[in-house]
Amino acid sequence: MTSKTMREMLARSPVMPILTLHDATTAGDLAQALVRGGVALFEVVMRTPQSVAALRAMREAAPEADI
């Protein structure tokens, strides 16, 4: 994994959704849909008990995304 600056990440995807996920079982599909839609940069906030599992699922499902 290479380290990217925020400027480099925003140049690739100027929109960055901030996500609060309550269900980790749908997180991988969400990540893939975002990437297919041209959004390859998103943040998962740690507000729910499922946040860490959702983050892991998203990274596995969409390794090309910056999460």
C-alpha positions in Angstrom: 0.0 0.0 0.0 1.4 3.4 -1.0 0.9 6.5 1.1 -1.1 9.3 -0.7 -1.6 12.9 0.3 -5.1 14.2 0.8 -4.5 16.5 -2.2 -3.7 13.4 -4.4 -6.8 11.6 -3.1 -9.1 14.5 -3.7 -7.7 15.0 -7.2 -8.8 11.5 -7.9 -12.3 11.8 -6.4 -13.4 15.4 -5.5 -16.4 14.1 -3.5 -15.8 12.4 -0.2 -18.9 10.9 1.5 -18.8 10.5 5.3 -20.5 7.3 6.1 -22.1 6.1 9.3 -22.8 2.3 8.8 -25.1 0.3 11.0 -24.9 -3.0 9.1 -21.5 -4.4 8.1 -23.2 -7.1 5.9 -24.0 -4.5 3.2 -20.8 -2.5 3.5 -18.9 -4.3 0.8 -21.7 -3.9 -1.7 -21.9 -0.2 -0.8 -18.1 0.3 -1.4 -18.3 -1.4 -4.8 -21.3 0.7 -5.8 -19.5 3.9 -4.8 -16.4 2.9 -6.8 -18.5 1.9 -9.8 -20.2 5.3 -9.5 -16.9 7.1 -9.6 -16.5 7.8 -5.9 -13.3 6.1 -4.8 -12.7 8.1 -1.6 -14.9 7.8 1.4 -14.7 7.9 5.2 -16.3 5.6 7.7 -16.9 7.2 11.0 -16.6 5.1 14.2 -20.1 5.8 15.6 -21.7 2.3 15.6 -20.7 -1.1 16.9 -20.6 -2.3 13.3 -18.1 0.4 12.1 -14.9 -1.6 12.3 -16.5 -4.7 10.7 -18.0 -2.4 8.0 -14.6 -0.8 7.3 -12.9 -4.2 6.9 -15.6 -5.4 4.6 -15.3 -2.2 2.4 -11.5 -2.5 2.2 -11.8 -6.2 1.2 -14.6 -5.5 -1.4 -13.0 -2.4 -2.9 -9.2 -2.4 -2.5 -8.8 0.3 -5.1 -10.7 2.8 -3.0 -9.2 5.2 -0.5 -11.1 4.6 2.7 
